[in-house]
């Protein structure tokens, strides 16, 4: 009999026979060593079966919540169960910050790192790019620490739980900073497709929300110490009231806009930490292409607008800087990411995913492993075979394997 546990969206019922929430790293090691099959789950915000297991599902939510700042104040060690909002509050109290945050502060730090996708900004790597070291419990229950420069490090950071249980990470930190956020209505399509590089370079972080038909809405997040952003040349109009990414939905749960400055952790996410932005009645997908293919990719998706729009709640376009993690969609290439929040109907959505992937295939598209997609093209990841070897070395008996891992890396 399974536990009946579900992910946040409710579209995945985990196959696990046991659910464990250890209160110490030592207990994590015992649980892993004793299990025939195991996998770790964070906040459950993945939409694929990437965190599933037929054995023991391990949650780190009960580990002691610790944020330990290094003596030189350039890094902080964060325990595996902490969510981003808790981490940000603790760092801000120390006058420190993370360089980047995802749109949701409700997910775990370790979970966000595992897929190397979270955060945005032309010059900003994903949150995973800030990882300086991590603590990994491997299949035999041993605890090892891997650091930048170690031969396996760049393979382990973004490994979506397939190599073991990450019980803590050390992240680069920067001095705390303030951000102001402004939203603009009615960005012309011609500007987005023809001058996207100029548009996304306007501020520290820029996103464009769209229905892929006739609505294009930039969200501009500027560090207050930087020069003011100027979108006057685009023809878009600055909003005079708060906006939600989904048109017509109240902005109550969104972080403050209208140019009101505030701390980094209260502006970089789209949603407030003290609110749950939705009930989970959605599905999500995300695809990343090299930034030099932005125009062609934008046009390809716009041509599918009449197919995408009927099953779409909203889509977000953002940019992220390159990193060094083998299975990151941004591995050694600056990327443009296309995020889709779908209606909660997988039967209706999956055929659309196939069309999107076919349209973006000429542009070396890579998927977000924790969200819905139909293919995982190994030829677009330089170290795919090398990662398969890492799987064999660290988990020779397949304790952390599941149907997703077996699909990507058959034995």
Secondary structure, 3 states (H helix, E strand, C coil): CCCCCECCCCCCECCCCEEECCCCHHHHHHHHHHCCCEEEECCCCCCCCCCCCCCEEEECCCCCCCEEECCCCCEEEEECCCEHHHHHHHHHHCCEECCCCCCCCCCEHHHHHHCCCCCCECCCCCHHHHEEEEEEECCCCCEEEEECCCCCHHHHCCCCCCCCEEEEEEEECEECCEEEEEEEECCCHHHHHHCHHHHHCCCCEEEEEECCCCCEEEEEEEECCCCCCCCHHHCCEECCCCCCCCCCCCHHHECCCCCCCEEHHHCCCCECCCCCCCCCCCEEEEEEEEHHHHHHHHHHHHHCHHHHHHHEEEEEEEEECCECCCCCCCECCCEEEEEEEECCCHHHHHHHHHHHHHHHHHHCCEECCCCCCCCCCHHHCCCHHHHHHHHHHHCCCCCCCCHHHHHHCCC
